[in-house]
Amino acid sequence: MSEVSVRIEPKTLELFLYIAGEAQHWDWTPPIEGLMPFSREDKGRFMQLKKNDLLFVDAVDIDNHVIHFTDAGVALAAQHGVEIE
């Protein structure tokens, strides 16, 4: 897997690694609604992760959304010791 270089703040990386770490408990597509309450700052950080093409969100239905990791997101997680299938 190739190395990924993205410019994100440490707190944004921390949020990304939390989501990536939780993915194993959710068949690799964690639900936004099931992770944790997102603070206003976390919502901004989450948007940065999407803008940096590390993950994207898919609607299951009107009230449920799951997170998918892009190839870059999988690679970044792996660089930090988190394997995503």
C-alpha positions in Angstrom: 0.0 0.0 0.0 1.4 3.4 -0.9 2.1 6.1 1.6 -0.5 8.9 1.9 0.5 12.5 2.7 -2.4 14.7 3.8 -2.3 18.0 5.7 -4.7 17.6 8.6 -4.4 18.9 12.2 -3.5 16.4 14.9 -7.0 16.5 16.4 -8.5 15.7 12.9 -6.1 12.8 12.6 -7.1 11.6 16.1 -10.8 11.6 15.0 -9.9 9.8 11.8 -8.0 7.1 13.7 -10.9 6.8 16.2 -13.3 6.2 13.3 -10.9 3.8 11.6 -10.4 1.9 14.9 -14.2 1.5 15.4 -14.7 0.3 11.9 -13.9 -3.3 12.8 -16.9 -3.4 15.2 -19.3 -2.3 12.4 -18.3 -4.6 9.4 -15.9 -1.9 8.2 -18.7 0.7 7.6 -19.3 2.4 10.9 -22.6 4.3 11.2 -22.2 8.0 12.0 -25.1 7.8 14.4 -23.6 4.9 16.3 -20.1 6.3 17.0 -20.3 9.2 19.4 -22.0 12.6 19.7 -20.1 14.9 17.3 -19.2 18.2 18.8 -19.3 21.3 16.5 -15.5 21.0 16.2 -15.7 17.3 15.4 -18.2 18.0 12.6 -15.7 20.5 11.1 -12.9 17.9 11.4 -15.1 15.3 9.8 -15.7 17.6 6.9 -11.9 18.0 6.5 -11.6 14.2 6.3 -14.2 14.1 3.5 -12.5 17.0 1.7 -9.2 15.2 1.9 -10.8 12.2 0.3 -10.1 9.9 3.2 -13.7 8.8 3.6 -17.2 9.4 2.4 -20.7 8.9 3.7 -23.5 6.8 2.2 -27.2 7.1 3.3 -28.7 3.7 4.3 -32.1 5.5 4.8 -33.2 8.9 5.9 -32.0 8.5 9.5 -29.0 6.2 9.0 -25.6 6.9 7.4 -22.5 4.8 7.1 -18.9 5.8 6.6 -16.8 4.2 3.9 -13.1 4.6 3.6 -11.4 5.5 0.4 -8.2 3.8 -0.7 -6.3 6.9 0.7 -8.2 6.5 4.0 -7.3 2.8 4.2 -3.7 3.6 3.4 -3.5 6.4 6.0 -5.0 4.1 8.7 -2.5 1.4 7.8 0.4 3.9 8.2 -0.8 4.4 11.8 -1.2 0.7 12.5 -5.0 0.4 11.9 -6.0 -2.2 9.4 -9.2 -1.7 7.5 -10.6 -4.6 5.4 
